[in-house]
Amino acid sequence: MEITLPLFGTASTISDSTGLSVVGLVTPLNAAAPWQLELPASGIFGLTGPSGSGKSTLLAVLAGQRHCRGNITFANTVWQRGRRALATHKRTLSLGFQDSRLFAGQSVAGNLALARRYSRRPLPEEECGRLLKAFGIEPLLHQPVELLSGGEAQRVAVLRQLFNNAPLQLFDEPLSAVDRARVLRRLLPTLRDFWSRYPALVIWTSHDFDEIQLLAQRCFWMDSANLSAPLPLPEVAQRLDSHGVGDSCRSRIEARVESLNDGLLTLDLGGISIFADRVAGHYRKGDTAAFLLEAGDISLSVEKPGLSSILNCLQVTLVAKQNLTDGRIRLRLAAADQVFYADISRLSCERLELREGTTYFAQFKAGSLAGL
Amino acid sequence: MNIAAADWQALWLTLKLAGLTTLLLFIIGVPLAWKLSQWQSRWRHGIEVLITLPLVLPPTVLGFYLLLLFSPNYAPGQWLSQLFDGPLVFSFTGLVFASVIYSLPFMVQPLLAAFNANGQRLTQAAAALGIPPWVVLLKVLLPASRAAIVSACALTFAHTLGEFGVVLMIGGAIPGETQVVSIALYQHVEAMEYGAAHRLALMLMGITTVLLLAARWLGHRLAPRGSSSERAKPVMGVLG
């Protein structure tokens, strides 16, 4: 049970940080290695690691829903000092659960309205409408939540949390049951777009590295209740691979936005134009856009190909070759200071006589750029 | 059917008693079950047993203790008769007081079951959206427990309709004040007026059957079809 003291919830002299500051946080799980966090007032951070490593416990402790010792301060407000903790509903945060936890006996609209009504920073009406559309919830608005599928319930739960628009937003595997195509095509671009206009401090927990790659710049790694400092994404990818957790064959690439016409986005990647179709996000010229490229979607040619319906062609350098267990070869390619992967068959590799350090042409369709 | 005016009076008194008891118990039972479902102390088991006691004790035991409690010879009884402006023994107010205790488990148990099933998950989710506890109870837990509430109220009402032993101990059979249907029926049998006894017995049977059927129907309507886990099935099972 939480003990609420009047002195809590008021400004304190412990920390001057306007973001999240966690010092020496100890739960029964991590008695030997207290958790420390120092995060800014806004930004998106990933949190990943093997199952059962304590990720959900960390979120529950930040939300004040589990016993712990230590200090937590957010936006100059003490949330926890020693064993004394501020009640969950008085913390300016929101926490989303993997099992959705929609309010039973109410419609989808009722759930969303309640979250919005108790928001500390209510969103304007038109923003809510935009989110409803992007999440595909409009046709479900008047359904009782008991009739939703697992994926629909998760979409409603994330939307409910966005409608709440808390300054600190914690997510625990929120999209694990939603089909991947929808997550990559619609939801992640919408989320990134939303948080660029309504900044918040977001901690996004997921086993799906693609989600983290598209949303965050940095990611925490949790293993056996040991919490790392925020790490750059390539390092997290390596750790995931070595734990056999993620099987990410998608590479994250950043490019500058040139134009957006009729859902066709033109990007500038080291002086070469590349194209993406069916774009869901909102972009302006000069923005930096990140997208994912699936290794299996890339083809390689020795000579510059002629005119083709495949819109994108990049000159790349083959950096390394690696045999995969399924008989294919994974090629590490570099173009315009960025690295990505292409998987091709062993036969193609022999026919083309691919050699490291040589320049080739990589082709991929406009529809294969995911997460824009 | 030819029913005497005194029997109509007994019936009206019984319905009034059951209705008032259900209303009072709803007001007491909801916060009580809510607090109990959130309370994580060893004492919780003790309190839950105490609430369950009226379910297993013979009504005469309860009536006997209530008689002692209402007695003007002791301080609690004096205080109660001051509070209610007159002694509670052989009065309608006393009957309501006794019925609230007698039917307490029928209101609290179904609510507690529903709050335990949904409560922690939904309370955590709601608190993590900044919703304060009382709003969580009214706007989240109660709507989520609608089927259980219908069932709890129906059980409480029906159980109070059939109250006999406690009434006999503390109320007696004053027409228009404490003579409920079950007592009137008993008196008809004692006086060998079997026709009148039949009429009252049938009427009570009819009322309770219709009531429980209506509660079942409403409970099913409130639980959306095709759902799985969120439905208050175990609670409705009590009625079956």
Interface residues (C-beta under 8 A of the other chain):
Chain A: M1 A63 Q65 A87 T88 H89 R91 T92 L93 S94 L95 G96 F97 D99 R101 L102 F103 A104 G105 Q106 G110 L114 A115 Y118 S119 R120 P144 V145 E146 L147 R160 Q161 N164 A166 L170
Chain B: Q38 Q40 N118 R121 L122 Q124 A125 A126 A127 A128 L129 G130 I131 P132 P133 V135 V136 K139 V140 P143 A144 S145 R146 L222 A223 P224 R225 G226 S227 E230 R231
